[in-house]
Amino acid sequence: MQSNAQSRDAISVDFDASSQTYTVTTDGRSASFGPAESQTPRYDGEQAWSRSDSTGSEHLTLVTNPYFGSQYANKYVGMGYWQRNALTAGVQQTYFDTFTYGFNTAAANVPRTGAAHWLTDVFGLLSIPGVELKVVQGSGDFQVDFADGTFQTLAYLNEGNVVTDGGASGALRFDGGGSLNSTGGFAGLFSYVSPSARLNGAIGGSFYGPSGDEIGGTFNGSGNGATLTGAFTGQKFDVGATSDGIPNISLTNLLTPQRLSGPSITFFYRQSSTPGFENLVRGQSEGQVSIEPDGVKSLNFNNGSYTLVPSDIDTVGPANFSTYRSTFNGEPLTVSLYKTGSANGELALTYASFVDWRSSEPTTLPSGDAATNYYHQYLVYGFETPTGIIAARTGSATYSGVVYGAGAAPDGRAFNVSGSSFFDVRFDADTYSGWMQLLGNESNGTVTDFGRWTFSGAANNSMVSAPLIGPGAFDPGSAIYPRFYGPTGQEIGATFWLKTTPALDPSGVQIVGATLAK
C-alpha cells in the first residue's frame, strides 16, 4: 500500500563554518551533515551527504550549478533536497523535502517597472500509487511583469524511474503563474501534465541577488492520488539568449517580437440596386497579430492582411482606439486596435485586446448589376491562460467589461454596436455565466436598444462556447466564444454572433463583435 501527504512548511538551512556542517530543520525534524557524511560529487556544483543507521537512512543534496545548463553557475541561490527513509514494522516512510536557499533580494530592491526573463532548472519527485517513484527534471522559462506584479513559468520536463531504467521525455508540460508579493517573493498555481499523471497545486519562491538577478522556488501538487514535490532556480537572461518558451507575458511590457493567434469572427453582407442588404452571413476562423517591443506591427485576417503604417493613423479617431485608415485592394480600409494599459481610459487591459477591421469592395453580380461587398471582422488576441492553471483555480471570480460590434439588417439599417459585459466564473463548479447589454447606433443618429443577452456554460479547464439568449424570439444559434487571458485568468476575451429573430425569419438584425472583461 502506498499513500502520499504534502505540506509547505518552511525549512531553515544553517552552515557552521568551523565544523563545515550543514543543519536543516523543518516541522519538528532536524538533521546535521558534516564532512564524515560527504559523498563524491556527481556533477559540478553539487554537494551530497548520506548516512544510515538502525532506523533508516538520510540524505542531503545541495545544488548551485543547474542540472540543465551547468555552465551557468548560480551566484546567489542554491537548490536542495533532503530525504529521510525510516523503516518501522516492515513499513517504509519517506520524507522528501525540496527547498531553495541563498541571499534573498531585499523587497525594496525588487524592480517595480518593466519586465524580465529567467532560464530555470527544475527538479522534483513524482509519486504515483502502484508505480515506481520518478524523478522529474528539465529546463524552462520564468517571466515577470514587474509593473503588473505577475509572473508566468513554463518548462518541458523529463521523467526518470528512480530504481529501474526507463521513464518518459518530450512534451511533459509544467505551467505556473501568479503574483508578486510585498516581501520580495511570488506565489501562485502550477499544473503538470504527463503520460503518468495530471496534477496541480501551489508554487512560490523568492528573488535572490542584489536586484533579483536570480530566482528560486518550490512547488507541490496532487491529482488522482499522485503527488509532485520539487524546486527550481533560475538566472536572468535576455529573451532568446538561451530559450524563448515564454517570449512575452503581457501586452503592456513586450520584450521581443512574437506572433499571436486568436479567434476571429467575420460578418459579410452585400448592397446592390435592390434596396437593403443581401447575403448577411458570418464565419469564424483564426487570425494573427504580429507584435514587437514597441507595439503591434501587422495583422493577418481570413480575407487579407495589413501592416500598420504611422502615416495612416487617424488622430481624431475614438479615444480608446488606435485607428488606421488606408486602402485594401484599392478600396477604403479602417482598422481599429483597442488600446491596452493606462492609455485606455475605459478599460485598462494587460493581457488581451481586439482588432476591428472594416473594408468593402465593388463587385458585379451575375445579372450584370453593380454591388458592394462589406466586411466587418473582429479578432481577439493576447496571452491565453494555460488550461491547467484554470483547473488549479478554486473559488469564484467576477469580470466586468466592454462590448463592441457591428450589425446589419436586410432592410438596409447598419449599426455600430457598443455596450457592457459581465462574467461570473465558478471555478469549483467548472461553470460560468453572464450577460452583454447592447446598444446600436445608426449613422443618422437613431439608437436601438438590443437589450440584455445572457449566457452560461462549462468552464472545465477552459470556457466552452455558450448560447446567447436574448429578449423576444431570437435565433437559437446565437453564441459567445470566450477564453481566459493572463497568467492565472485575470482577463476574459470573446467573440460573439447573434440574430434578433428566429432562424427562419430573415428580417432580424445580425450582430458580430468582441467583448473584453477583467
C-alpha positions in Angstrom: 0.0 0.0 0.0 1.2 3.5 -0.8 -0.1 6.8 0.4 1.1 10.4 0.0 0.8 13.6 2.0 2.2 17.1 1.4 2.8 20.3 3.2 4.5 23.6 2.5 6.4 24.1 5.9 9.4 26.5 5.9 12.9 24.9 6.0 15.9 26.6 7.6 19.4 25.9 6.3 22.3 26.8 8.7 26.0 26.4 8.0 28.7 26.2 10.7 32.0 27.2 9.0 34.2 25.9 11.9 32.9 22.4 11.6 31.9 22.6 7.9 28.4 21.3 8.9 25.0 22.0 7.4 21.9 21.7 9.6 18.4 21.6 8.0 15.3 22.0 10.1 11.5 21.8 9.4 8.3 20.9 11.2 9.9 19.4 14.3 12.6 17.5 12.3 16.3 18.4 12.2 19.5 16.8 10.8 23.1 17.9 10.6 25.5 16.7 7.9 29.3 17.2 8.0 32.5 16.0 6.3 32.1 12.4 7.6 28.9 12.0 5.6 30.2 13.7 2.4 29.8 11.8 -0.8 31.7 12.1 -4.1 30.1 14.8 -6.2 28.4 13.5 -9.4 28.2 16.9 -11.1 29.9 20.3 -10.9 28.2 22.4 -8.3 26.5 19.5 -6.4 27.4 18.5 -2.9 25.8 15.4 -1.3 25.8 13.8 2.2 24.4 10.4 3.2 24.3 8.2 6.3 22.5 5.2 7.6 21.7 3.8 11.0 19.3 1.2 12.5 16.3 3.5 12.0 16.9 4.1 8.3 18.9 6.4 6.0 19.1 10.1 5.5 20.4 12.2 2.5 21.1 15.8 1.8 21.9 17.3 -1.6 22.7 20.9 -2.3 23.0 22.2 -5.9 24.5 25.5 -7.1 25.1 24.7 -10.7 21.8 24.0 -12.7 21.5 20.4 -13.8 20.4 21.7 -17.2 22.9 24.4 -18.3 25.6 23.6 -15.6 28.0 26.1 -17.2 25.9 28.9 -15.8 26.7 28.6 -12.1 24.4 30.3 -9.7 25.9 33.1 -7.6 23.1 33.8 -5.1 20.7 30.9 -4.9 21.0 27.1 -4.4 18.6 24.2 -4.7 18.4 21.5 -2.0 16.6 18.2 -1.3 16.6 16.4 1.9 15.3 12.7 2.1 14.7 10.6 5.2 13.8 6.9 4.8 12.5 5.2 8.0 11.6 1.5 8.2 9.1 0.6 11.0 7.5 -2.9 11.3 8.1 -3.5 7.6 6.6 -0.2 6.5 8.9 2.4 4.9 8.1 6.1 5.5 9.9 8.6 3.2 10.2 12.3 3.9 11.3 14.2 0.8 11.8 18.0 1.2 12.8 20.4 -1.5 13.9 23.9 -1.0 15.9 26.9 -2.2 18.3 28.9 -0.1 20.7 31.8 -0.5 20.9 35.6 -0.4 17.4 36.9 -0.9 16.8 40.2 -2.7 15.6 42.9 -0.3 12.0 43.7 -1.0 12.9 47.4 -1.7 15.4 46.2 -4.4 12.9 44.1 -6.4 12.1 46.1 -9.6 8.6 47.6 -9.8 8.7 48.5 -13.5 9.5 46.7 -16.8 9.7 43.0 -17.4 12.4 40.4 -17.2 13.1 36.7 -18.1 15.0 33.9 -16.3 16.1 30.5 -17.6 15.1 27.9 -14.9 16.4 24.5 -13.8 13.6 22.3 -12.4 13.9 19.2 -10.2 11.2 17.2 -8.4 9.9 13.8 -7.2 6.7 12.3 -8.6 5.0 9.6 -6.5 2.1 7.7 -8.1 0.3 4.8 -6.2 1.3 1.5 -7.6 4.0 3.0 -9.8 7.8 3.3 -9.3 8.9 6.6 -7.9 10.0 9.0 -10.6 12.5 11.9 -10.8 11.2 14.9 -12.8 13.8 17.2 -14.3 14.2 19.8 -17.1 14.8 23.4 -18.0 12.3 26.2 -18.6 11.4 29.9 -18.6 10.2 32.2 -15.9 8.9 35.7 -16.9 7.8 38.6 -14.7 5.8 41.7 -15.5 7.0 43.9 -12.6 4.6 46.8 -13.3 1.6 44.5 -13.2 3.1 42.3 -10.4 2.6 39.0 -12.1 4.7 36.0 -13.3 4.4 33.1 -15.6 6.6 30.0 -15.9 6.8 27.2 -18.5 9.0 24.1 -18.6 9.1 20.9 -20.6 10.4 18.1 -18.3 11.6 14.5 -18.4 10.6 11.7 -16.1 13.1 9.0 -15.0 12.5 5.9 -12.8 14.4 6.1 -9.5 15.4 2.4 -9.5 15.0 0.8 -12.9 15.8 2.1 -16.3 13.1 3.9 -18.2 10.9 7.0 -18.0 9.3 9.5 -20.3 10.6 12.5 -22.1 9.2 15.1 -24.5 6.3 17.4 -24.1 5.7 16.8 -20.4 4.4 20.3 -19.7 4.8 22.3 -16.4 2.9 25.6 -16.3 2.8 28.1 -13.5 1.6 31.6 -12.9 0.7 34.0 -10.1 1.5 37.3 -8.4 4.4 39.0 -6.8 4.1 40.0 -3.1 5.3 42.9 -1.0 8.1 40.9 0.7 10.1 40.3 -2.5 8.7 37.0 -3.4 6.0 35.4 -5.6 3.2 32.8 -5.2 0.6 31.2 -7.4 -0.5 28.0 -9.1 1.0 25.3 -11.3 -0.1 22.4 -13.4 1.9 19.4 -14.6 0.7 17.1 -17.4 2.5 13.8 -18.5 1.5 10.3 -19.5 2.0 9.3 -15.9 -0.1 12.0 -14.1 -2.1 15.2 -14.3 -1.6 17.3 -11.2 -1.9 20.9 -10.0 -1.1 22.8 -6.8 0.9 25.7 -5.3 4.1 27.3 -6.5 6.1 30.1 -4.7 9.5 31.5 -4.1 11.8 34.5 -3.9 14.2 36.7 -5.8 17.9 36.3 -5.0 20.9 38.6 -5.5 21.3 42.4 -5.3 18.4 43.2 -7.6 16.6 40.0 -8.5 19.4 38.6 -10.6 18.3 35.0 -9.7 15.2 33.3 -8.6 14.4 30.2 -6.5 11.1 28.5 -5.7 9.3 25.3 -4.7 6.1 23.6 -5.9 3.9 20.8 -4.6 0.7 19.4 -6.0 -1.5 16.4 -6.3 -4.1 14.7 -8.5 -5.7 11.3 -8.6 -3.6 10.1 -5.7 -0.3 11.2 -7.1 1.9 13.9 -5.7 4.7 16.1 -7.1 7.2 18.0 -5.0 10.0 19.9 -6.4 12.1 23.1 -6.6 13.7 25.3 -9.2 16.3 28.0 -9.6 16.8 30.5 -12.4 19.2 33.1 -13.8 18.2 36.2 -15.6 18.9 36.2 -19.3 17.7 38.3 -22.3 14.9 36.5 -24.1 16.3 34.4 -26.8 19.7 34.2 -25.3 19.1 30.6 -24.1 15.4 29.9 -24.5 12.3 31.6 -25.6 9.5 29.4 -24.3 7.7 32.5 -23.0 8.6 35.4 -25.4 6.3 37.8 -23.6 3.9 37.8 -20.6 1.8 41.0 -21.2 0.8 43.4 -23.9 2.0 46.3 -21.8 5.6 45.1 -21.3 6.7 43.5 -24.5 10.2 42.1 -24.6 10.6 40.5 -28.0 8.8 40.1 -31.4 6.0 37.4 -31.4 3.1 36.4 -33.5 -0.2 35.8 -31.6 -3.1 33.8 -32.9 -6.7 34.4 -31.8 -10.3 33.8 -32.6 -11.7 35.9 -35.4 -15.3 36.3 -36.5 -16.4 37.8 -39.9 -19.6 39.5 -40.9 -20.3 39.8 -44.7 -23.2 41.5 -46.4 -23.9 43.0 -49.9 -25.7 46.0 -51.2 -26.9 46.2 -54.8 -29.6 48.0 -56.7 -32.1 46.1 -54.6 -33.0 48.2 -51.5 -31.4 47.0 -48.4 -28.7 44.4 -47.7 -28.4 40.9 -49.1 -26.4 37.7 -48.1 -25.9 38.5 -44.4 -23.6 35.7 -43.3 -20.9 35.3 -40.6 -17.9 32.9 -40.3 -15.3 32.0 -37.8 -11.6 31.5 -38.2 -8.2 32.3 -36.6 -6.3 35.5 -37.2 -2.8 36.6 -36.3 -1.3 39.8 -34.8 2.5 40.4 -35.0 3.9 42.4 -32.1 7.3 43.9 -31.3 8.5 45.6 -28.2 7.0 49.0 -29.3 3.6 47.5 -30.2 1.5 45.9 -32.9 3.1 45.8 -36.3 0.8 43.8 -38.6 -2.5 41.9 -38.9 -3.5 38.9 -40.8 -7.2 38.1 -41.2 -9.1 35.5 -43.1 -9.6 37.7 -46.1 -6.5 39.9 -46.0 -3.6 41.4 -44.1 -2.4 44.9 -43.2 0.9 46.3 -42.0 0.5 49.3 -39.6 1.8 52.5 -41.1 2.2 55.5 -38.8 1.1 57.9 -41.5 -2.3 56.0 -41.7 -3.2 56.9 -38.1 -6.4 58.9 -37.7 -5.5 61.4 -35.0 -9.2 62.2 -34.3 -10.4 58.6 -34.0 -12.2 57.2 -31.0 -10.2 58.0 -27.8 -9.7 54.4 -26.7 -8.7 53.1 -30.1 -5.7 53.4 -32.3 -7.4 53.9 -35.7 -5.7 53.5 -39.1 -7.3 54.5 -42.4 -5.8 53.0 -45.5 -6.9 51.1 -48.6 -7.3 47.4 -49.3 -7.4 46.2 -52.9 -7.8 49.8 -53.8 -10.8 50.4 -51.6 -11.2 52.1 -48.2 -10.0 50.2 -45.1 -10.4 51.1 -41.5 -8.5 49.2 -38.8 -9.1 50.0 -35.1 -7.0 48.5 -32.3 -8.4 48.7 -28.7 -5.7 50.3 -26.6 -4.1 48.5 -23.7 -2.9 49.6 -20.3 -3.2 53.2 -19.0 -3.6 54.6 -22.5 -7.2 53.3 -22.4 -9.4 55.4 -20.1 -12.4 53.0 -20.5 -10.8 49.6 -19.5 -7.1 49.2 -18.8 -6.3 45.7 -20.0 -2.9 44.0 -19.7 -3.2 40.6 -21.4 -6.0 40.8 -24.0 -7.2 43.2 -26.7 -9.1 43.1 -30.0 -8.9 44.4 -33.6 -11.9 45.8 -35.6 -11.4 45.5 -39.4 -13.8 47.2 -41.8 -13.4 47.0 -45.6 -15.5 47.0 -48.7 -15.1 46.1 -52.4 -17.1 46.6 -55.5 -18.4 43.6 -57.4 -20.5 42.7 -60.4 -23.4 40.3 -59.9 -24.2 37.5 -62.4 -27.1 39.7 -63.6 -24.6 42.4 -64.5 -25.7 44.7 -61.7 -23.1 46.6 -59.7 -22.9 45.8 -56.0 -20.7 46.5 -52.9 -19.5 43.8 -50.5 -18.9 44.8 -46.9 -16.7 43.0 -44.4 -16.6 43.5 -40.6 -14.0 41.4 -38.8 -13.2 41.1 -35.1 -10.1 39.4 -33.8 -9.4 38.9 -30.1 -5.7 38.4 -29.3 -3.4 38.2 -26.3 -1.7 35.8 -23.9 -4.1 33.0 -23.2 -4.1 31.3 -19.8 -2.8 27.7 -19.7 -5.8 25.4 -19.3 -4.1 23.5 -16.4 -3.8 26.8 -14.4 -7.6 27.3 -14.7 -8.1 23.7 -13.5 -6.0 24.6 -10.4 -8.0 27.6 -9.5 -10.6 27.5 -6.7 -13.5 29.7 -5.6 -15.1 32.2 -8.0 -14.4 35.4 -9.7 -16.4 38.1 -11.5 -15.3 40.1 -14.5 -16.7 43.4 -15.9 -16.0 44.7 -19.4 -17.0 46.3 -22.6 -18.6 45.2 -25.9 -18.0 46.5 -29.4 -19.5 45.2 -32.6 -21.2 45.8 -35.9 -24.7 44.9 -37.0 -26.9 45.0 -40.1 -30.5 44.1 -41.1 -31.9 43.1 -44.5 -33.9 46.4 -44.7 -30.6 48.3 -45.1 -30.0 49.5 -41.5 -26.4 49.3 -40.3 -25.3 49.7 -36.7 -22.2 50.4 -34.6 -22.8 48.3 -31.5 -21.4 49.0 -28.1 -22.2 48.0 -24.5 -21.1 46.3 -21.3 -20.5 42.8 -20.3 -20.3 40.7 -17.1 -18.9 37.2 -16.4 -19.4 35.2 -13.2 -16.9 32.2 -13.1 -17.3 29.4 -10.6 -14.0 27.6 -10.7 -15.1 25.0 -8.1 -18.2 24.1 -10.1 -16.5 24.4 -13.6 -19.2 26.8 -14.8 -19.5 30.4 -16.0 -22.4 32.7 -16.7 -23.0 36.3 -17.5 -24.6 38.9 -19.9 -24.0 41.5 -22.5 -26.1 44.7 -22.6 -26.1 46.1 -26.2 -27.0 49.4 -28.0 -26.9 50.0 -31.7 -26.2 53.4 -33.3 -27.1 54.2 -36.9 -25.3 56.9 -38.9 -28.4 59.0 -38.8 -28.3 59.2 -35.0 -31.0 56.6 -34.3 -30.3 54.4 -31.3 -31.7 50.9 -30.9 -31.7 49.1 -27.6 -30.9 45.4 -28.3 -31.4 44.5 -24.7 -29.6 42.1 -22.4 -28.2 38.8 -23.8 -27.4 36.2 -21.2 -25.2 33.1 -21.4 -24.0 30.2 -19.3 -21.6 27.3 -20.0 -18.9 24.9 -18.7 -15.5 26.1 -17.6 -13.7 22.8 -17.1 -10.0 23.9 -17.7 -11.3 26.5 -20.2 -14.6 28.1 -21.2 -16.6 26.4 -24.0 -18.9 28.3 -26.2 -22.4 29.1 -24.9 -25.7 30.1 -26.4 -26.7 33.7 -26.2 -30.3 34.1 -25.0 -31.8 37.5 -25.9 -35.1 39.3 -25.5 -38.0 38.1 -27.6 -37.8 35.5 -30.3 -34.1 35.2 -31.1 -32.1 32.8 -33.2 -31.0 29.8 -31.1 -27.7 29.7 -33.0 -26.6 32.9 -31.3 -23.4 32.2 -29.3 -20.4 33.6 -27.4 -16.9 32.1 -27.6 -14.9 33.2 -24.5 -11.3 32.5 -23.5 -9.2 33.3 -20.4 -6.1 35.5 -20.7 -3.3 36.3 -18.3 -1.0 34.0 -16.1 -4.0 32.9 -13.9 -7.0 34.0 -15.9 -7.1 37.7 -14.9 -9.0 38.7 -18.1 -11.6 37.3 -20.5 -11.8 37.9 -24.2 -14.6 36.6 -26.5 -16.1 36.9 -30.0 -19.8 36.5 -30.5 -22.6 36.4 -33.0 -26.3 36.9 -32.6 -29.5 37.3 -34.5 -32.5 39.1 -33.1 -35.2 36.9 -34.8 -35.7 33.1 -35.2 -33.5 31.1 -37.6 -36.1 31.1 -40.4 -37.0 34.7 -40.1 -34.7 36.8 -42.3 -35.8 40.2 -41.1 -33.8 40.3 -37.9 -30.6 42.3 -37.1 -27.4 40.3 -37.1 -24.5 41.4 -34.9 -20.9 40.2 -34.6 -18.3 41.6 -32.2 -15.9 41.2 -29.3 -16.1 41.6 -25.6 -13.2 42.1 -23.1 -13.5 41.9 -19.4 -11.2 42.0 -16.3 
